[in-house]
Amino acid sequence: MNELTLRMSPAEHAEPADLADATGSTAEALAREAVREHLRRERERIGAQAARLARRHAGLLKRLGE
């Protein structure tokens, strides 16, 4: 498994550590889930933007493909 190191201030570190303690999880598991969720939302957002641009410029894209 690959590693990723996040440098956080004490205040930034305290929040996931406290939540992990309260939920019986680990700060690492919470961070991993937060990253997964962020990436999922970004993929959806970028995909929607790409689809809008493709619809808006469909004629141009068709001409470029000819």
C-alpha positions in Angstrom: 0.0 0.0 0.0 1.3 3.5 -0.8 1.7 6.1 1.9 0.7 9.8 1.8 1.9 12.1 4.5 -0.3 15.1 5.5 1.3 17.9 7.5 -1.4 19.4 9.8 -1.4 22.0 12.5 -2.2 20.7 16.0 -5.8 22.1 15.6 -6.2 20.5 12.2 -5.0 17.2 13.6 -7.2 17.4 16.7 -10.5 17.3 14.8 -10.1 14.0 13.0 -8.4 12.5 16.1 -11.3 13.5 18.3 -13.9 12.2 15.7 -12.0 9.0 15.4 -12.0 8.5 19.2 -15.7 9.3 19.4 -16.6 6.9 16.6 -14.2 4.1 17.4 -12.4 4.6 14.1 -8.9 5.9 13.3 -7.8 9.3 12.0 -6.3 7.5 9.1 -9.5 5.8 8.2 -11.4 9.0 8.4 -8.9 10.8 6.3 -9.0 8.0 3.7 -12.8 8.2 3.5 -12.7 12.0 3.3 -10.3 11.8 0.3 -12.4 9.2 -1.4 -15.5 11.3 -1.0 -13.8 14.4 -2.2 -12.5 12.6 -5.3 -15.9 11.2 -6.0 -17.5 14.6 -5.9 -14.8 16.2 -8.0 -15.2 13.4 -10.7 -18.9 14.1 -10.8 -18.4 17.8 -11.0 -15.8 17.6 -13.7 -17.7 15.0 -15.6 -20.8 17.3 -15.6 -18.8 20.2 -16.8 -17.3 18.2 -19.6 -20.7 17.0 -20.7 -22.0 20.6 -20.7 -19.1 21.7 -22.8 -19.5 18.8 -25.2 -23.2 19.7 -25.7 -22.5 23.4 -26.1 -19.7 22.8 -28.6 -21.1 19.7 -30.3 -21.1 21.3 -33.8 -17.5 22.3 -33.4 -16.4 19.0 -32.1 -18.1 17.2 -35.0 -16.4 19.5 -37.5 -13.0 18.9 -35.9 -13.6 15.1 -36.1 -14.3 15.2 -39.8 
